[in-house]
Amino acid sequence: MSDLLYRCPRTNLNVQAWLHDDPAPEKARDFEGITCPACTQLHFINRTTGKLLGEDAS
């Protein structure tokens, strides 16, 4: 089990999510759909970096 920390774009809160499995090396660039506990919306988050889909690289 692995954890993932990201910033919710709706509430601007830091949110911790738990994933059932660690990302495989070939899936390191994949995004996972996660239901946000802060706003109850679905966010797509990079499993390796914690960046949201569409988020700036900076």
Buried (B, 14 or more C-beta within 10 A) or exposed (E): EEEBEBBBBEEEEEBEBEBEEEBEEEEEEEBBEBEBEBBEEEBBBBBBEBBBEEBEEE
